[in-house]
């Protein structure tokens, strides 16, 4: 007899006792104690059944989402000669952001798996036949998921901001090591301080660069523009050598902007010093995703004070003041959106519980694989709504609350309706069949 068979045996023994005792009026305390004991066994049984599929789904989904970062890290190992310690550090610090998303997904997978297996093994029908409401089995799971959501709220406010801040600093430090490897086609890159480089096409076999545009800036102002038909990048001792062919140099004197000079060249060489050392630097500035909800509320209060100060001192008659106030209000919206996100995503675990119960009962067969596929499908839809709501809220079209909580509200209502239908539909069909049978007799 396998462990699963023993669990089934324990389940049906507990169910038999519960179904027998639950119809009585608890004449004495022994019957009530027996009923309570058996119900607690059923509660523990269903909660424990969720543990294995939850952690299995969490590992698989986290691995899938982290693969993009793995490829990036492999590129850094081969191309930039980073130590395994630094690579492992970036990998580990990238996990909290992924885990914040995969925990609700793993909850949905676990719920679909457990209730699907229970439906396949006729445990759900047996419980309903015995007069046990399905909501009684959902309650202990709901309590567990609620505690998990509260833990994820703490995780999103304390662990996630610190990991985001540290990994951002590490990635900036990595990008400063051997910056030649940051050149990409079709976009502007800043591999060297004071230079923005655009390359239309890069030939990886010959290392030739085509249609190049280089902006050289000093103190934030562009002083020189270089255009070249082609070029090549190489190294010489401690220098990076950029050889440009067939181009022009447009130069402006920073002291006298009216002084303009244009030069044509067949060949032009630009050199840059190589920074081959990896130095970890600490940066104090933090973006919204590197702050806790408390810190963002403090920033919102500061920005509101700045808006009030601008309105009192200058009013809104000036277009420049009006533009600055508008920018600061968008900044408030961005912080408010991030605050709501720290709570709405953890609460999605509760939403997915009520969505997963009817889905599990309907899908039945397939196990973790089918549950994972169904969960990914619904989470993609949820995530599209979430990203869309975030974008609309950031631009001020809707409130931050609606932008972040509307997907939860919609999916929660759908989940409640489907769960309620699953709880009572089988009982209704069974009563209908009994009624029809009595009429024929």
C-alpha positions, 0 to 999 in steps of 0.5 A: 500500500502506497502513502497516497493509498494510506492518505485516502484510507485516512480521508475516507475513515474520517469522512465516514465518521464525520458524515455519521456524526454530523447529522446528529444533534451532538447528544453528548460531548464525546460525539462533538469531540469525535466530530471536531477531531475528524474535521481537524484531520480533514482540514490538516489533510487538505492543507498538507496536500497543497504543500508539495505541489506548491513548492514544486510549482514555485521551483519550476515557475521561478526557474522558467522566469529566471532563465533570461537572467541565467543567459545574461549571467553566462554572457557576463562570465564569458565576456567580462571575466566576472568571478563566480561569486559575483555571478552567483550574487547577482543570480541570488539577488534576482530571485526575490523579484521573480518569487514575488510573481511566482508565489501567487502562480504556485498557489493557483497550481497547488489549488488546481492540482489538489482539488482536481485530484480530489474530484478525480478520486470522487472525494468531493462527491463523497463529502457533498453526499455526506452533507459536508459543505465544500466551503469547510474545506476551503476555509483552512486553505484560505487561512493558510493562503492569507498568512502566506499573503501577509508574509509576502507583503512583508517580503515586498516591503523589506526584502524585495526593495533591498535586493532590487537596490543591491542588484541594480548597483551590481549591474551598473558596476558590471556594465562599467567593466569592459564597456565594449561588450555593451555595444548593440545595434539599432539603439543608443548605448553609453559604453564610455563616460561622455559618449553616446554611440549608435550603430545600425549594424554589427557584423559579429564575425568581422567585428565591423560596425556600420552607419555609426553616430557618436555624440560626445558631451561635456557637462551634460552638453553635446559638443561634438557629433561624429558620423561614419559610414563604417568602423572597427573596435579593437584593443591596444594595451590599456586602451580601446581603439575605435577606428572610423572610416569615411565620415564627418565631425561636427564640433561646437565650441562650448565657450562660444556656441556660435562657433561651429566647425565641420571636418571630413575624414577618411580615417579617424581614430578615437581611444578610450581607457580600459576599466578592467577592474570590478569595483562594487560601489554603493549608491544612495539613490533609490527608485520606486522599486527600491523603496518600501511602502513607508519610504514611498509615503514619505516621498509622496508627502515631500513632493506634495509639500513641494507642490504646495510651495510652488503654488503659493510662491508662483501660482499656476499662471506660468507654463513652466510652473504648471509643467513642473507641478504636472511632473511632480503629480505624475511622480506621486502617482508612480509612487502610489502605484508601486505602494498598491502593487506591494499589496495587490500582488500578494493578495492575488494568492487569495484571489487565485484560491477561489479561482483555482477551486472550480478550475480544479474540480472541472479539469480533474485529470492531468496533475501538476502539468495541466494545473501549471499550464492552466495557471500560466494562462490565467496569470498571463491574462492577470498580468496583462491587466496588471501592467495595463492598469499600472501604465494607465495609473502612471499616466494619470488616466485612472487612480492608482488603486483602480490600476492595481486592484481592478484585476484582483477585483474582477478575478475575485468576483469570477472566482467566487461565482464559479466556486459557489456554483461548484459547491452547490451544482452537484448537490442540485443535480443529485437532488434532481435525479432523486426527484425524477427517480421517485416520480418514475417509481 
